[in-house]
Amino acid sequence: MGVRPPAFEGMRSLLGDAIGMRTARDEPGVAWFEMEEGEIQIYEDTDVDHPFFGPGPTAGFEVTDVHETRTEMRAAGIESSASQSTTAPPSGTTSSARRQRVRDPRPLRS
């Protein structure tokens, strides 16, 4: 999960100091925190390398068929980024993971 909160230092302090999450990466403007299955990545709101991350969380999900899932999500009105990246296959597997950024433009509250 990734986020670019308007209060970066406050979020980093909340996750690392108050909650006690283990830090995986901590650099100026970037902090990653380990979770049991995954991580939380936070970036300063001025970060230019992660424009798809907004002030709210951007979550990642594993799916069986990326193309089919993307078609279904677009039909439901969910936006996706133009880029798609491929990561190396996990040890002992033969298929690589594909990542597609998506965003539901509808407000959380109606």
ChimeraX commands (.cxc) that place a marker at each C-alpha (Angstrom):
marker #1 position 0.00,0.00,0.00 radius 0.5
marker #1 position 1.32,3.46,-0.82 radius 0.5
marker #1 position 0.34,6.98,0.15 radius 0.5
marker #1 position 1.56,10.58,-0.22 radius 0.5
marker #1 position 0.14,12.18,2.94 radius 0.5
marker #1 position 0.14,15.97,3.31 radius 0.5
marker #1 position 1.79,15.46,6.74 radius 0.5
marker #1 position 4.64,13.11,5.77 radius 0.5
marker #1 position 6.63,13.48,9.00 radius 0.5
marker #1 position 3.52,12.95,11.11 radius 0.5
marker #1 position 2.62,9.77,9.21 radius 0.5
marker #1 position 6.19,8.47,9.46 radius 0.5
marker #1 position 6.16,9.15,13.21 radius 0.5
marker #1 position 2.75,7.49,13.62 radius 0.5
marker #1 position 3.76,4.29,11.83 radius 0.5
marker #1 position 7.32,4.03,13.13 radius 0.5
marker #1 position 7.26,5.58,16.59 radius 0.5
marker #1 position 3.68,5.31,17.85 radius 0.5
marker #1 position 2.69,1.99,16.26 radius 0.5
marker #1 position 6.21,0.55,16.21 radius 0.5
marker #1 position 6.25,-0.81,12.67 radius 0.5
marker #1 position 9.62,-2.04,11.44 radius 0.5
marker #1 position 11.25,0.32,8.94 radius 0.5
marker #1 position 12.28,-1.23,5.62 radius 0.5
marker #1 position 13.47,2.04,4.03 radius 0.5
marker #1 position 13.93,5.48,5.55 radius 0.5
marker #1 position 15.33,8.32,3.45 radius 0.5
marker #1 position 14.46,11.99,3.07 radius 0.5
marker #1 position 10.90,12.07,1.71 radius 0.5
marker #1 position 10.49,8.27,1.63 radius 0.5
marker #1 position 9.69,5.68,4.28 radius 0.5
marker #1 position 8.61,2.05,3.89 radius 0.5
marker #1 position 7.25,0.00,6.76 radius 0.5
marker #1 position 7.03,-3.79,6.87 radius 0.5
marker #1 position 3.74,-5.58,7.38 radius 0.5
marker #1 position 3.21,-9.32,7.82 radius 0.5
marker #1 position 2.32,-9.63,4.14 radius 0.5
marker #1 position 3.45,-6.55,2.27 radius 0.5
marker #1 position 4.47,-3.05,3.17 radius 0.5
marker #1 position 3.27,0.50,3.58 radius 0.5
marker #1 position 5.18,3.00,1.45 radius 0.5
marker #1 position 4.86,6.69,2.26 radius 0.5
marker #1 position 6.22,9.54,0.17 radius 0.5
marker #1 position 6.27,13.31,0.65 radius 0.5
marker #1 position 3.45,14.95,-1.29 radius 0.5
marker #1 position 6.09,16.65,-3.46 radius 0.5
marker #1 position 7.38,13.26,-4.71 radius 0.5
marker #1 position 7.39,13.16,-8.52 radius 0.5
marker #1 position 8.09,9.43,-8.99 radius 0.5
marker #1 position 4.77,8.24,-7.52 radius 0.5
marker #1 position 2.13,10.62,-8.91 radius 0.5
marker #1 position -0.56,7.97,-8.73 radius 0.5
marker #1 position -0.32,7.83,-4.94 radius 0.5
marker #1 position -2.62,10.42,-3.43 radius 0.5
marker #1 position -3.36,11.57,0.12 radius 0.5
marker #1 position -5.39,8.39,0.67 radius 0.5
marker #1 position -4.04,4.84,0.43 radius 0.5
marker #1 position -3.35,3.12,-2.89 radius 0.5
marker #1 position -3.62,-0.63,-2.30 radius 0.5
marker #1 position -2.25,-3.51,-4.34 radius 0.5
marker #1 position -4.03,-6.81,-4.91 radius 0.5
marker #1 position -2.88,-10.08,-6.46 radius 0.5
marker #1 position -5.13,-11.36,-9.25 radius 0.5
marker #1 position -5.01,-14.40,-11.51 radius 0.5
marker #1 position -5.57,-12.59,-14.83 radius 0.5
marker #1 position -4.42,-8.97,-14.97 radius 0.5
marker #1 position -5.98,-8.26,-18.38 radius 0.5
marker #1 position -9.40,-9.67,-17.49 radius 0.5
marker #1 position -9.41,-7.91,-14.14 radius 0.5
marker #1 position -8.43,-4.58,-15.74 radius 0.5
marker #1 position -11.28,-4.93,-18.27 radius 0.5
marker #1 position -13.78,-5.64,-15.48 radius 0.5
marker #1 position -12.54,-2.73,-13.39 radius 0.5
marker #1 position -12.69,-0.27,-16.29 radius 0.5
marker #1 position -16.25,-1.41,-17.02 radius 0.5
marker #1 position -17.04,-0.54,-13.38 radius 0.5
marker #1 position -15.64,2.99,-13.87 radius 0.5
marker #1 position -12.30,2.45,-12.14 radius 0.5
marker #1 position -9.37,4.30,-13.71 radius 0.5
marker #1 position -6.02,2.66,-14.40 radius 0.5
marker #1 position -2.61,4.09,-15.13 radius 0.5
marker #1 position -1.07,3.84,-18.55 radius 0.5
marker #1 position 1.98,2.03,-17.22 radius 0.5
marker #1 position 2.30,-1.54,-16.12 radius 0.5
marker #1 position 5.40,-3.03,-14.54 radius 0.5
marker #1 position 6.57,-6.60,-14.17 radius 0.5
marker #1 position 8.46,-7.87,-11.15 radius 0.5
marker #1 position 10.70,-10.90,-10.91 radius 0.5
marker #1 position 8.98,-14.17,-10.04 radius 0.5
marker #1 position 9.11,-15.20,-6.39 radius 0.5
marker #1 position 11.65,-17.90,-5.57 radius 0.5
marker #1 position 10.40,-21.33,-6.63 radius 0.5
marker #1 position 7.75,-20.02,-9.06 radius 0.5
marker #1 position 7.75,-19.54,-12.81 radius 0.5
marker #1 position 5.35,-16.65,-13.35 radius 0.5
marker #1 position 6.20,-13.02,-12.78 radius 0.5
marker #1 position 3.91,-10.54,-11.06 radius 0.5
marker #1 position 2.44,-7.67,-13.04 radius 0.5
marker #1 position 1.50,-4.40,-11.38 radius 0.5
marker #1 position -1.16,-2.04,-12.64 radius 0.5
marker #1 position -2.10,1.10,-10.73 radius 0.5
marker #1 position -5.84,1.71,-10.46 radius 0.5
marker #1 position -7.97,4.39,-8.80 radius 0.5
marker #1 position -11.69,4.61,-8.15 radius 0.5
marker #1 position -12.62,8.23,-8.89 radius 0.5
marker #1 position -15.83,8.07,-6.87 radius 0.5
marker #1 position -15.78,9.80,-3.48 radius 0.5
marker #1 position -15.62,7.64,-0.38 radius 0.5
marker #1 position -18.70,9.34,0.98 radius 0.5
marker #1 position -21.79,10.25,-0.98 radius 0.5
marker link #1:1,2 radius 0.2
marker link #1:2,3 radius 0.2
marker link #1:3,4 radius 0.2
marker link #1:4,5 radius 0.2
marker link #1:5,6 radius 0.2
marker link #1:6,7 radius 0.2
marker link #1:7,8 radius 0.2
marker link #1:8,9 radius 0.2
marker link #1:9,10 radius 0.2
marker link #1:10,11 radius 0.2
marker link #1:11,12 radius 0.2
marker link #1:12,13 radius 0.2
marker link #1:13,14 radius 0.2
marker link #1:14,15 radius 0.2
marker link #1:15,16 radius 0.2
marker link #1:16,17 radius 0.2
marker link #1:17,18 radius 0.2
marker link #1:18,19 radius 0.2
marker link #1:19,20 radius 0.2
marker link #1:20,21 radius 0.2
marker link #1:21,22 radius 0.2
marker link #1:22,23 radius 0.2
marker link #1:23,24 radius 0.2
marker link #1:24,25 radius 0.2
marker link #1:25,26 radius 0.2
marker link #1:26,27 radius 0.2
marker link #1:27,28 radius 0.2
marker link #1:28,29 radius 0.2
marker link #1:29,30 radius 0.2
marker link #1:30,31 radius 0.2
marker link #1:31,32 radius 0.2
marker link #1:32,33 radius 0.2
marker link #1:33,34 radius 0.2
marker link #1:34,35 radius 0.2
marker link #1:35,36 radius 0.2
marker link #1:36,37 radius 0.2
marker link #1:37,38 radius 0.2
marker link #1:38,39 radius 0.2
marker link #1:39,40 radius 0.2
marker link #1:40,41 radius 0.2
marker link #1:41,42 radius 0.2
marker link #1:42,43 radius 0.2
marker link #1:43,44 radius 0.2
marker link #1:44,45 radius 0.2
marker link #1:45,46 radius 0.2
marker link #1:46,47 radius 0.2
marker link #1:47,48 radius 0.2
marker link #1:48,49 radius 0.2
marker link #1:49,50 radius 0.2
marker link #1:50,51 radius 0.2
marker link #1:51,52 radius 0.2
marker link #1:52,53 radius 0.2
marker link #1:53,54 radius 0.2
marker link #1:54,55 radius 0.2
marker link #1:55,56 radius 0.2
marker link #1:56,57 radius 0.2
marker link #1:57,58 radius 0.2
marker link #1:58,59 radius 0.2
marker link #1:59,60 radius 0.2
marker link #1:60,61 radius 0.2
marker link #1:61,62 radius 0.2
marker link #1:62,63 radius 0.2
marker link #1:63,64 radius 0.2
marker link #1:64,65 radius 0.2
marker link #1:65,66 radius 0.2
marker link #1:66,67 radius 0.2
marker link #1:67,68 radius 0.2
marker link #1:68,69 radius 0.2
marker link #1:69,70 radius 0.2
marker link #1:70,71 radius 0.2
marker link #1:71,72 radius 0.2
marker link #1:72,73 radius 0.2
marker link #1:73,74 radius 0.2
marker link #1:74,75 radius 0.2
marker link #1:75,76 radius 0.2
marker link #1:76,77 radius 0.2
marker link #1:77,78 radius 0.2
marker link #1:78,79 radius 0.2
marker link #1:79,80 radius 0.2
marker link #1:80,81 radius 0.2
marker link #1:81,82 radius 0.2
marker link #1:82,83 radius 0.2
marker link #1:83,84 radius 0.2
marker link #1:84,85 radius 0.2
marker link #1:85,86 radius 0.2
marker link #1:86,87 radius 0.2
marker link #1:87,88 radius 0.2
marker link #1:88,89 radius 0.2
marker link #1:89,90 radius 0.2
marker link #1:90,91 radius 0.2
marker link #1:91,92 radius 0.2
marker link #1:92,93 radius 0.2
marker link #1:93,94 radius 0.2
marker link #1:94,95 radius 0.2
marker link #1:95,96 radius 0.2
marker link #1:96,97 radius 0.2
marker link #1:97,98 radius 0.2
marker link #1:98,99 radius 0.2
marker link #1:99,100 radius 0.2
marker link #1:100,101 radius 0.2
marker link #1:101,102 radius 0.2
marker link #1:102,103 radius 0.2
marker link #1:103,104 radius 0.2
marker link #1:104,105 radius 0.2
marker link #1:105,106 radius 0.2
marker link #1:106,107 radius 0.2
marker link #1:107,108 radius 0.2
marker link #1:108,109 radius 0.2
marker link #1:109,110 radius 0.2
view
